[in-house]
Amino acid sequence: MPRQLALRGVTFTDTRLMGVDFSDLAPLPDVRFDKCDLRYSSFVKLRLRGTKLTGCLAREANFIEVDLTEVDFTGTDLQGANWQGCTLMKTNFARSIGVLFDPQKNRVKGARLGIEAAVALVHSLGIVVEEFETP
């Protein structure tokens, strides 16, 4: 991605952006991703408040020190994604697939999770939920 690219009012739809490094975008991008392939992409030190990443494939994407406040990940596959130092306040993961982050390494107040993601998060902390015990 070109350095300091200003993405203002841009929507990517059904776009293959696999492995793209979005880290050098201009400040405060206004961008949406709908049904995009974002596998192995990197988002580092960005402010993406209110962005929509819906119906995307974002397996093993990197989210490092990103402000994702009120971002909507509805229908996005986040299996194996790396979350470090992110602000996930009021972030919507309710209908996401494979989301798992460490609440001690990210700010998560008000984040919304589906039941499977909530149980996976609890299991990752070493807590057993009897009704959802894994084999």
Secondary structure, DSSP 4 states (H G I P E B T S, - for coil): --TT---EEEEEES-B-TT-B-TTPPSS-EEEEES-B-TT-EEES-B-TT-BEES-B-TT-EEES-B-TT-B-TT-B-TT-EEES-B-TT-EETT-BS----TTTSB-TT-EE-HHHHHHHHHHTT---GGG---
